[in-house]
Amino acid sequence: MIRKSGYKLTITFLITLLIFSIGLFSAIGTAKVSVGDIFKILLSKVPMIKNYVDLADIPSSSVTIIWNIRLPRVLLGALVGASLSIAGAAFQGMFKNPMADPYVIGISSGAALGATIAIVLKVNFILLGFSGISLFAFIGALATVLIVYNIARIKNKVPITTLLLAGVAVGQFLTAIMSFIMVISDRDMVKITYWTLGSLAGKGWEPVLKMTIPAILCMIVICFFARELNILLTGEESAQSLGIDVERIKTYILLLGTFITAISVSVSGIIGFVGLIIPHIVRLIFGPDHRILLPSSALLGSIFMIFADTLARTLISPIEIPVGIITALFGGPFFIYLLRTRKKSI
């Protein structure tokens, strides 16, 4: 386990790696732009510095490609990866199970059904910068968790096992409804399927700007619960005896994790396995202390998502692969590894 003195060094290293990844993966694509030119383009947009940055040797087409297409896509990938990873780390701590992920209580099924309804109804309005499909997906995700929570609640308590079972049951039911809609609306089946596989293509700056503040605020608040999550690892009865209001903490974590996941799903579609494998990798490297696990999961999740999305758009260019397929190709084998190594504890 990493020592307390190494926390700042670890976070600093991961932040540096993330910044480097943003520059490196923004440079990869059909149009060749150097990493140095990318950072010059970035600096040229900073109010206090832009007058000192000379872009005369960089073609205007390259500036447009980087600033309007690649950079917002990379930053959106970083936000989505961080959101799913920190939500996964928080849920794994709350459920005390490394197999938990942000979609474990039916969030993905609710979002998918919401998006499916919007696609079939040809919803095309824009509200607060988000498309109708994104808003329906967001509402579907939140509504599903609210239903699951109320089904699982027994008086003033929400047992973890009951919550998981309710999530599985409701998720399967909503998936069945979505499948039925797809069968009777075969003209929209391709669009629905593509959305459920996840994609960051063609989003632009607007979802990045709309998602940044709520996502970062949620991540910061989740990190404030690191101590409580550490205590919950010892067991709910032990945590209660130490003065922790277990039910309230679980409710806060559930709401924060659901909200940040719903935001991510609403802009990117369903991208699986990120919230499962990244927290577990961080836990294997740095240990179970949530003070380092939560921020490190967010940073490593950002880096992984940027990498996966770069593969998605360049692997068989000009054809683009949904990024959910790429994450599943990494996550599937890792999921099997978890099953084999955690048979006794799951």
N, C-alpha and C positions, 0 to 999 in steps of 0.2 A: 504494500500500500504506500502511496506517495505521502511524504511528510508534509506538514503544514507549511514549512519553509519553502517547499517546492511548488506551492499552488500558483503563486504569481508568475513564476518562471514557466510553468506549464501553459497557463492561459496566454501569456505573452507570446510563447512559441506558436501556439495554435492560431492566434490572431495574425501573427506575421505570415504563417503558412496560408491562411485564408486570403489575405491581401495579395500574396504572390499568386495564389490559384486564380483569383479573379482576373489578374493581368494575363497570366499564362493561357487560361482557357478561353479568354476573350480573343486571343490572337489566333486561335485555331479555327479554320474554316476555309471556304473556297477562296475568298479574298485574303491574301497574305498581308498581315500587319504585324510588325514587331512588337514585343512586349514593351520596349522602351517608348515606341510611338503611342502605345495605348495609355501609358501613364502620363505622357505629355498631353494627350487629348483630355484625360481626366483632370489634370492640373489646370488646363485652359478653361475649365468650367468653374473653378474655384474663384469667388469674387476677389479675394485679396491677392491672388497669385496670377490670375489670367493675363494681366498686362505684361508679365515678364516671361510668358511662354510663347515661343515662336513655332507656329504650325506651317510655315511656308513650305517646308520640305515634305509635308504629308499631303497626299491628294485629298481633295474635298470629299471624294467618294468614300475614301477610307474613314474619314471623320464621321460621315453619315452612317456608314455600316456599324462602326463601333458604338457611337453614341445613341443611335436610334433603334438598333436591332440587337446587337450582341450584348452590350453592357446591361440594358434593362432585363434581358433574359437571364443573364448570369446572376444578377442581384436578386431577381425573383426566385431563382433556383436556390440561392443561399438562404433566403428567408424561409422558403418552404422546407428545405432540408433541416434548418435549425428548429423550426416550429415542430415538425413531426418528431425529431429526435429528442428534444427536451420533453415533449409530451409523453413520448414512449418511456423515457427514463423516469419521469414522475409516476406514470401508471405502473411501471414495473416495481417501483418502490412501494407504492400504495397497495398493490395486489400481492407484493412479496413473491413475484413470479417472473422469471426472465423471459417467459413466453408471451407476456402481455405486450400489446402495442396500442397506438392511438385509436385503432379501429376495433378494439376488442369488445366494446359495448354497443356495437351497431352503428357507429358514426358513419362509416363508409356506405352502408346500405341505405341509411336515411338520406345521405347526400346524393347517392346515385339515383334513388327514386325521385328526389326533388328535381334533379337535373333532367331526368327522363321525362317527367311531366312537362317541364318547361320546353324541352325540345319538341315533343309531340304537339303541344299547344302553340308552337311557333312563337313563343314569347321572345320579343326582340327589343324591349325597352332598356334604357340605361338609368340606373338610380345610384347616386353618390359615386359615380365612376365605375360601378360594377354592372355587368350584363345581367339580364333577366335569368339566364341559366345559372350564373354564379349565385345570385340571390336565392333562387329556389333551392339550390344545393345547400347553401348555408342554413336556410330555414329548416330544410329536411333533416340535416344533421343535428341541429339543436333540438328540434321537436322529438326526434328519436331518443336522444339521451334523456329528455324530460320524461318520456313515456317509460323507458327502461328504469329510470330512477324511482318513479312512483310505483311500478310493479314490484321492484325489489325491496322497497321500504317496508319495514315491519315496525310499526309505531314510530319511534324517533330514531331507529337504527337502520343501517343499510348493510347487511352482511355481504362480504366480498363475494362469497360463493353464489349467493342468490343474485347479486348484481351481474356476475359473469353469465350465469345461466339465462337470466332475463335478456341480456344483450344478445346472446346467441340465438335465442328463440325469436325475438323481435327482428333481428337482422335477417334471419332466414325467411321470415314472413314477408318482409319488405322486398327482399331479393326476388321472391316468387311473384310479387305484384309487378315488379319491374320487368321480369322475364315475360309475364303475360302481356304487358303493354308493348314490349318489343315484338312479340309474335303477331299482335293485331295491327301493329304499325311498322310493317317491314320496310317501308320507305325510309324511315328514320333509324333503322337498326345500325347502320354503319356509323352514323354520327354518335349514337348513344354508346356503342362499343368503344369508339375512339376516345370518348370522354372518360369512360370508366377505366381506361388504360393509362390515363394521365398524360399531359403534355404541357410544355412551357412555351410552345411556338406562338409567335405573333401576338404577344401580350402587350408589349410596349411599356412605357413608363407609368401609365395610369394605375394599374394594379399594384405596382411596386410602391408608389407613393401612398396609395390608400392602405396598403397592408403594413407598411413599415412601423408606424407608431403603435397601433394596437398589438402587433406581434411582439415587438420589443418590450412593451410594457408588460404583457403577459409573461414573457420569459423572465423578466426581472422579478416580478412578483413570485413566480414559481421558485426561483432561486432563494427567495426569502424563507421558503418552507423546507430548506435543506436539513436544518436541525430536526424538525419534526419528522421528516421522512427517515432520517437516521434512527430516531427513537422507535418509529413504527416497525423497523426491521427486527426489533427485539420481541415483537408481539404486541397485540392490541391491549391485553391486560396489563402488561408491564408498562406500556406507554401511558395508560390511564393512571396507573399508580404513581407515575412521575409528573402528573399534573397536566398531561396533554388531553385536550378535548378531541378525542379520536374521530368522532362522527363529524364534527365541524371541519376538522382538517381534511378528512376524506371528501367532504362536500366541496370545499374550496379547490382541492386538487382536481376533482372531477370537473368542476365548472371551468377552471382555467385551461385544463388539458383539452376539454371538449371545444371551448371557444377558439383556441389557437389552431386546433386541428380543423375545425369547421371553416375558418378563414382560409387556411391552406387549400383544403379540398375545393372550396368555392372558386379559386382562381386557377388551380392546376389540374383538377380532376383527381381521381384516386390513384395515389402512388404508394404502393405497398412496400413493406419490409424495411423501409428506412428507419421507422421508429422502433423496429424490433432489433435489427442487427447493430446499429450504431451505439446505442447505450450499452449493449452487451460487450462490444469490442472495447469501449472506454472502461467498462467495469473490469475486464480482464487485464487491462494495462495499468489502470490507476487505483483499482479497488472500489469498494461499494460506498465510500463516503460521498454523500450527495453534494457536499460543498464543492467538490471538484468534478463529480460525475455530471451534474446538471449543466454547468457552463461548457464543460469539455464536450458533452454530447451535442450541444447546440453548434459549437464551432466545427467539430468533426462532421456533423450532419450537413452543414453548409458546404464543406469541401467535397464530401461524397456526392451530394446532389449536383454540384457544378460539374464534377467529373462525369457522372452518369448522363447528364443532359448533353454534355459535349459528345460523348459516344453516340447518343441518340440521334444527333443532327449530322454527324460526320461519318459514322461507321459504313453506311452504304449510300452516301450522298450521290445524287440529290434527293433520294428518298429518305424521309425522316421516320425513325422508329419512335413510337410512344415511349416516353421515358420510364413509364411503369413496367414495361417489358425488360428494360435494362436493369432496373432495381430488383426485379423478380429473378433475373438470371444470377445476380449476386446473392440475393436473399434466400432463394430456394435451397441451394446447397448448405448455406449457413443454418437455415432452419432445421434441416436434417441433422446437421452436426449437433445442434442444441438438443434435439430429441434423443440422440444417441448418448450424449454425455450427461444429460440431466434426467434420465429415466426415473431415477429413484426419488428425485426432489420435486418433480412436476406432478 
